[in-house]
Amino acid sequence: MKADVAIIGAGMAGASLAAEIAGHVSVLLLEAEDQPGYHATGRSAAFWEESYGGPLVQPLTSASGPFLASPPPDFADRPFLSPRGALHIADAEGHEALEALQAEFAGTGVAMERLGRAALEAMVPGLRAQWDRGILESSCTDIDVARLHAAYLHQARARGAILVTNARVERAERVTGVWRLETRAGGVEAGILVNAAGAWADHIATLAGAAAPGIQPYRRTMVQLLTRPPASPDMPLVMDVRGRFYFKPEAGGRLWLSPHDETPVPASDCAPEELDVAIAIARFKTAVDWTVERVEHSWAGLRSFAPDRLPVYGFDPRVEEFFWCAGQGGFGIQTAPAGAKLAASLLLGTAPDPSVAAIDPAPYLAGRFRN
């Protein structure tokens, strides 16, 4: 198999980049599993929130919003976003963190409205009395992750990209100006090798002879609950401003809950720990006076962060034609449109798409880890 560009990883990062560059160059999209998006992409909490990831991630999220809200007709026939709103709540110990959150995003264009106790209780019936202050981030929405990922894969194929599954890369070397890969699906030759391997990004870098910057996978636990009262579909995403939990309503009166855990783990098909599920429920009970009737489902996904917790885009500073598209942490879904357009311009050496032209790529470039 030969192509101009071989992308390792067909989750959201690899699929979105493939869709952007296919048609300009020939693309092989190599996926280790038998289906794309099995790990981080398929286990997302499925919301788009402008403040998530901090002020240096926010420009990518905000630039992605218009595309997700009104995609081109040849990409999708309806929006990927639906209204939700995010409510950051604080008890007495969280007042300082609430002030810091608002100050951090002052002047960014992210709308944040301060709320008192009465407004909080109206939005979250049964909210316990200690939660007395909050910030409403009204722009937050739900995002249809599965449909977005499928649309990127469809567009990539329509533009000529070839998806190869069960193609775990076992060897990579640069020989006479060409990358030669050994995969479980056979040999591959490509001019440019893209590392979009998510939790396995450091491993792929090592295989290719590049310095691994320390992209660390972390386990994030999610729990689906049936509660009494049932979660109202109109309730916002509720987040403890100190980062100890968040929860949001889902279809059928269900509730998705996370203890906001970040446990360092090896790259793997991770599973939830019973203790983390118990911690999530215990923290939820400190937030609202609701009854947990049943845990219907629990799962865990991987969030992979570079040491500075920013995405890593661009050509490696030392290894020829080795390109990074990794380290998207927990914000890789909501930043995918802008991230892919920015990465595509860096890879192709073209002017950036107008939607990302105002974003300085410098904070995200792979060369920042040069020792």
NUTILO-444829 format. One record per residue (C-alpha): residue number from 0; x, y, z. Coordinates in pm, whole numbers. Layout:
{r NUM,{X,Y,Z}}
...
END
This chain:
{r 0,{0,0,0}}
{r 1,{136,341,-98}}
{r 2,{24,700,-39}}
{r 3,{158,1050,-5}}
{r 4,{46,1057,359}}
{r 5,{-15,774,607}}
{r 6,{-216,875,914}}
{r 7,{-187,646,1215}}
{r 8,{-515,654,1407}}
{r 9,{-869,692,1270}}
{r 10,{-1032,846,1575}}
{r 11,{-1157,1204,1557}}
{r 12,{-809,1354,1513}}
{r 13,{-701,1126,1229}}
{r 14,{-1040,1119,1056}}
{r 15,{-1081,1499,1058}}
{r 16,{-728,1559,930}}
{r 17,{-775,1295,657}}
{r 18,{-1095,1468,545}}
{r 19,{-912,1802,522}}
{r 20,{-607,1686,325}}
{r 21,{-758,1414,104}}
{r 22,{-806,1551,-245}}
{r 23,{-483,1747,-211}}
{r 24,{-268,1439,-144}}
{r 25,{-331,1065,-141}}
{r 26,{-408,938,210}}
{r 27,{-399,605,392}}
{r 28,{-583,612,725}}
{r 29,{-447,329,941}}
{r 30,{-656,210,1237}}
{r 31,{-525,-47,1486}}
{r 32,{-872,-166,1590}}
{r 33,{-1140,-331,1378}}
{r 34,{-1348,-13,1396}}
{r 35,{-1242,353,1406}}
{r 36,{-1308,566,1713}}
{r 37,{-1322,276,1957}}
{r 38,{-1123,436,2239}}
{r 39,{-1141,810,2323}}
{r 40,{-1374,921,2042}}
{r 41,{-1638,658,2112}}
{r 42,{-1647,729,2485}}
{r 43,{-1680,1106,2491}}
{r 44,{-1905,1291,2735}}
{r 45,{-2041,1462,2423}}
{r 46,{-2053,1831,2502}}
{r 47,{-1905,2144,2341}}
{r 48,{-1801,2403,2598}}
{r 49,{-1593,2707,2513}}
{r 50,{-1413,2733,2847}}
{r 51,{-1318,2366,2860}}
{r 52,{-943,2322,2834}}
{r 53,{-855,2678,2930}}
{r 54,{-791,3005,2743}}
{r 55,{-532,2863,2500}}
{r 56,{-769,2587,2387}}
{r 57,{-1071,2818,2369}}
{r 58,{-979,2975,2031}}
{r 59,{-988,2629,1869}}
{r 60,{-1322,2550,2033}}
{r 61,{-1479,2884,1941}}
{r 62,{-1356,2860,1582}}
{r 63,{-1509,2512,1556}}
{r 64,{-1851,2629,1672}}
{r 65,{-1987,2775,1347}}
{r 66,{-1889,2462,1150}}
{r 67,{-2054,2233,1405}}
{r 68,{-2366,2450,1429}}
{r 69,{-2406,2495,1053}}
{r 70,{-2201,2239,860}}
{r 71,{-2157,2265,483}}
{r 72,{-2437,2083,296}}
{r 73,{-2190,1838,143}}
{r 74,{-2069,1743,491}}
{r 75,{-2392,1703,687}}
{r 76,{-2761,1776,648}}
{r 77,{-2819,1914,997}}
{r 78,{-2624,2063,1291}}
{r 79,{-2408,1856,1523}}
{r 80,{-2492,2080,1820}}
{r 81,{-2807,2108,2030}}
{r 82,{-2872,2354,2315}}
{r 83,{-2764,2262,2667}}
{r 84,{-2585,2534,2867}}
{r 85,{-2323,2471,3135}}
{r 86,{-2367,2567,3497}}
{r 87,{-2049,2601,3705}}
{r 88,{-2152,2576,4070}}
{r 89,{-1960,2669,4382}}
{r 90,{-1990,2613,4753}}
{r 91,{-1803,2832,5004}}
{r 92,{-1474,2657,4926}}
{r 93,{-1527,2719,4556}}
{r 94,{-1594,3093,4561}}
{r 95,{-1233,3179,4480}}
{r 96,{-1226,2928,4192}}
{r 97,{-1546,3078,4053}}
{r 98,{-1392,3426,4054}}
{r 99,{-1080,3288,3885}}
{r 100,{-1286,3119,3613}}
{r 101,{-1462,3440,3521}}
{r 102,{-1141,3640,3529}}
{r 103,{-961,3381,3314}}
{r 104,{-1206,3425,3027}}
{r 105,{-1265,3798,3055}}
{r 106,{-1225,3954,2713}}
{r 107,{-1235,3625,2521}}
{r 108,{-1594,3657,2407}}
{r 109,{-1708,3357,2613}}
{r 110,{-2036,3461,2773}}
{r 111,{-2044,3399,3148}}
{r 112,{-2337,3511,3364}}
{r 113,{-2310,3520,3743}}
{r 114,{-2602,3356,3924}}
{r 115,{-2715,3350,4285}}
{r 116,{-2877,3074,4487}}
{r 117,{-3235,3128,4368}}
{r 118,{-3139,3104,4001}}
{r 119,{-2929,2794,4063}}
{r 120,{-3211,2614,4241}}
{r 121,{-3454,2702,3962}}
{r 122,{-3222,2540,3709}}
{r 123,{-3131,2237,3922}}
{r 124,{-3421,2143,4151}}
{r 125,{-3298,1972,4466}}
{r 126,{-2959,2142,4457}}
{r 127,{-2824,2127,4812}}
{r 128,{-2808,2450,5010}}
{r 129,{-2429,2485,5024}}
{r 130,{-2411,2549,4649}}
{r 131,{-2482,2921,4665}}
{r 132,{-2304,3075,4365}}
{r 133,{-2264,2988,4002}}
{r 134,{-2179,3092,3649}}
{r 135,{-2396,3008,3350}}
{r 136,{-2203,2947,3029}}
{r 137,{-2499,2962,2793}}
{r 138,{-2308,2877,2474}}
{r 139,{-2240,2519,2590}}
{r 140,{-2415,2256,2378}}
{r 141,{-2446,1882,2338}}
{r 142,{-2255,1743,2041}}
{r 143,{-2340,1440,1829}}
{r 144,{-1997,1280,1840}}
{r 145,{-2076,958,1654}}
{r 146,{-2236,1143,1363}}
{r 147,{-1951,1395,1344}}
{r 148,{-1689,1120,1336}}
{r 149,{-1886,928,1072}}
{r 150,{-1916,1245,861}}
{r 151,{-1541,1300,869}}
{r 152,{-1475,939,770}}
{r 153,{-1731,967,489}}
{r 154,{-1578,1290,359}}
{r 155,{-1228,1146,375}}
{r 156,{-1333,844,170}}
{r 157,{-1527,1059,-75}}
{r 158,{-1211,1260,-138}}
{r 159,{-1007,947,-200}}
{r 160,{-866,849,138}}
{r 161,{-843,477,206}}
{r 162,{-929,349,555}}
{r 163,{-748,31,663}}
{r 164,{-860,-129,990}}
{r 165,{-681,-395,1195}}
{r 166,{-363,-221,1083}}
{r 167,{-167,-183,1405}}
{r 168,{177,-40,1321}}
{r 169,{457,-265,1440}}
{r 170,{757,-103,1273}}
{r 171,{831,235,1113}}
{r 172,{1150,355,949}}
{r 173,{1256,625,705}}
{r 174,{1443,475,410}}
{r 175,{1572,682,115}}
{r 176,{1315,956,169}}
{r 177,{1015,726,223}}
{r 178,{843,598,535}}
{r 179,{817,220,535}}
{r 180,{571,72,782}}
{r 181,{500,-283,883}}
{r 182,{139,-323,997}}
{r 183,{-82,-619,1073}}
{r 184,{-262,-541,747}}
{r 185,{58,-543,541}}
{r 186,{335,-309,435}}
{r 187,{284,64,379}}
{r 188,{496,327,205}}
{r 189,{432,699,246}}
{r 190,{613,1027,203}}
{r 191,{471,1177,525}}
{r 192,{380,990,843}}
{r 193,{116,1146,1070}}
{r 194,{97,1051,1436}}
{r 195,{-272,1078,1528}}
{r 196,{-256,777,1759}}
{r 197,{-412,939,2068}}
{r 198,{-308,750,2381}}
{r 199,{-49,562,2176}}
{r 200,{114,879,2035}}
{r 201,{436,845,2238}}
{r 202,{464,479,2137}}
{r 203,{433,566,1768}}
{r 204,{690,841,1807}}
{r 205,{936,594,1959}}
{r 206,{877,348,1674}}
{r 207,{955,624,1426}}
{r 208,{1268,737,1606}}
{r 209,{1119,1064,1731}}
{r 210,{1149,1196,2086}}
{r 211,{831,1126,2283}}
{r 212,{717,1451,2449}}
{r 213,{536,1269,2727}}
{r 214,{178,1250,2604}}
{r 215,{14,1078,2900}}
{r 216,{-319,890,2883}}
{r 217,{-556,945,3176}}
{r 218,{-864,742,3261}}
{r 219,{-1195,929,3281}}
{r 220,{-1497,749,3430}}
{r 221,{-1857,794,3320}}
{r 222,{-2168,650,3484}}
{r 223,{-2523,637,3352}}
{r 224,{-2781,663,3630}}
{r 225,{-3154,634,3670}}
{r 226,{-3255,881,3939}}
{r 227,{-3561,1001,4124}}
{r 228,{-3664,1256,4021}}
{r 229,{-3561,1173,3664}}
{r 230,{-3315,1416,3509}}
{r 231,{-3503,1688,3327}}
{r 232,{-3404,1717,2959}}
{r 233,{-3389,2095,3007}}
{r 234,{-3128,2085,3284}}
{r 235,{-2785,2221,3192}}
{r 236,{-2456,2043,3222}}
{r 237,{-2368,2093,3590}}
{r 238,{-2000,2123,3681}}
{r 239,{-1836,2167,4019}}
{r 240,{-1606,2466,3965}}
{r 241,{-1339,2287,4171}}
{r 242,{-1338,1995,3928}}
{r 243,{-1478,1716,4147}}
{r 244,{-1777,1613,3933}}
{r 245,{-2002,1697,3643}}
{r 246,{-2335,1559,3528}}
{r 247,{-2580,1614,3244}}
{r 248,{-2921,1476,3139}}
{r 249,{-2950,1216,2866}}
{r 250,{-3240,1061,2674}}
{r 251,{-3515,889,2867}}
{r 252,{-3461,1079,3191}}
{r 253,{-3118,924,3241}}
{r 254,{-2818,1108,3381}}
{r 255,{-2452,1094,3280}}
{r 256,{-2217,1152,3571}}
{r 257,{-1839,1173,3605}}
{r 258,{-1617,1219,3912}}
{r 259,{-1392,1426,3684}}
{r 260,{-1113,1177,3749}}
{r 261,{-777,1185,3572}}
{r 262,{-589,870,3665}}
{r 263,{-262,813,3474}}
{r 264,{-279,477,3296}}
{r 265,{-93,298,3019}}
{r 266,{-246,322,2671}}
{r 267,{-503,43,2676}}
{r 268,{-867,-53,2641}}
{r 269,{-944,86,2984}}
{r 270,{-1241,-6,3202}}
{r 271,{-1404,178,3493}}
{r 272,{-1294,101,3848}}
{r 273,{-1567,26,4102}}
{r 274,{-1413,276,4342}}
{r 275,{-1435,557,4085}}
{r 276,{-1802,475,4021}}
{r 277,{-1868,487,4396}}
{r 278,{-1681,817,4428}}
{r 279,{-1885,965,4143}}
{r 280,{-2213,873,4312}}
{r 281,{-2095,999,4650}}
{r 282,{-2000,1335,4502}}
{r 283,{-2328,1355,4312}}
{r 284,{-2515,1311,4640}}
{r 285,{-2330,1609,4786}}
{r 286,{-2468,1817,4498}}
{r 287,{-2837,1727,4486}}
{r 288,{-3098,1574,4711}}
{r 289,{-3191,1304,4461}}
{r 290,{-3223,929,4494}}
{r 291,{-3002,708,4278}}
{r 292,{-3230,422,4180}}
{r 293,{-2993,230,3959}}
{r 294,{-2653,237,3792}}
{r 295,{-2742,135,3439}}
{r 296,{-2401,150,3278}}
{r 297,{-2047,266,3344}}
{r 298,{-1749,306,3116}}
{r 299,{-1409,472,3099}}
{r 300,{-1225,651,2823}}
{r 301,{-875,783,2769}}
{r 302,{-781,1151,2763}}
{r 303,{-425,1207,2643}}
{r 304,{-242,1525,2739}}
{r 305,{96,1668,2648}}
{r 306,{290,1805,2948}}
{r 307,{152,2157,2893}}
{r 308,{-199,2021,2826}}
{r 309,{-219,2175,2477}}
{r 310,{-260,1987,2149}}
{r 311,{47,1897,1946}}
{r 312,{38,1986,1575}}
{r 313,{307,2017,1312}}
{r 314,{621,1854,1179}}
{r 315,{863,1703,1426}}
{r 316,{1171,1927,1466}}
{r 317,{1415,1638,1427}}
{r 318,{1256,1353,1232}}
{r 319,{1200,1415,864}}
{r 320,{837,1422,743}}
{r 321,{699,1302,1077}}
{r 322,{388,1507,1159}}
{r 323,{207,1536,1493}}
{r 324,{-171,1556,1541}}
{r 325,{-205,1440,1899}}
{r 326,{-246,1542,2263}}
{r 327,{-604,1666,2231}}
{r 328,{-689,1575,2589}}
{r 329,{-1059,1590,2669}}
{r 330,{-1127,1865,2415}}
{r 331,{-1039,1683,2093}}
{r 332,{-1399,1644,1980}}
{r 333,{-1507,2002,2033}}
{r 334,{-1194,2143,1867}}
{r 335,{-1183,1895,1576}}
{r 336,{-1297,2125,1292}}
{r 337,{-1053,2405,1374}}
{r 338,{-775,2169,1481}}
{r 339,{-797,1973,1157}}
{r 340,{-797,2287,941}}
{r 341,{-500,2431,1128}}
{r 342,{-307,2102,1111}}
{r 343,{-388,2062,741}}
{r 344,{-240,2402,659}}
{r 345,{76,2313,850}}
{r 346,{106,1976,677}}
{r 347,{32,2100,324}}
{r 348,{219,2427,362}}
{r 349,{-85,2627,252}}
{r 350,{-259,2935,385}}
{r 351,{-493,2847,673}}
{r 352,{-865,2830,620}}
{r 353,{-1029,3168,695}}
{r 354,{-1204,3016,998}}
{r 355,{-868,2962,1171}}
{r 356,{-658,3235,1010}}
{r 357,{-663,3444,1328}}
{r 358,{-538,3157,1548}}
{r 359,{-167,3164,1623}}
{r 360,{-41,2804,1584}}
{r 361,{275,2868,1787}}
{r 362,{143,2736,2121}}
{r 363,{56,2403,1960}}
{r 364,{362,2335,1744}}
{r 365,{554,2012,1801}}
{r 366,{881,2203,1805}}
{r 367,{802,2349,2146}}
{r 368,{927,2027,2306}}
{r 369,{1274,2053,2151}}
{r 370,{1532,1990,2427}}
END
